Amino acid sequence: MVPIPLSWFLALSAVLFTVGVAGVIIKRNVIGMFMCIELMLNAVNLTFVAFSSYFRDATGQLFVFIVMTVAAAEAAVGLGIIITVFRNRESLDVDDASILKM
């Protein structure tokens, strides 16, 4: 069985991250933008795991654990904010939420 080269994992991670960035730039819906941010975090996690496997070190996997913990906290707080904005404005459009600035 031939092992998969590191460059394939890095290329896949770059494609996922690029799709996430494009989604954040293009999307006008808060939920879609939120999902694209999560996609970018998962692309970074894939890179960490690929390097961790390549160098045979567990440090990358520890970073993945930290990133997943931060992503879970961000999801909880972000979804709470999204629900509050939707209840007040009855819209998930980014332009509607921008009027909440001080």
Secondary structure as GFF3:
##gff-version 3
##sequence-region A 1 102
A	DSSP	alpha_helix	6	26	.	.	.	ID=ss1
A	DSSP	alpha_helix	30	55	.	.	.	ID=ss2
A	DSSP	alpha_helix	59	89	.	.	.	ID=ss3
A	DSSP	alpha_helix	94	97	.	.	.	ID=ss4
A	DSSP	three_ten_helix	98	100	.	.	.	ID=ss5
###
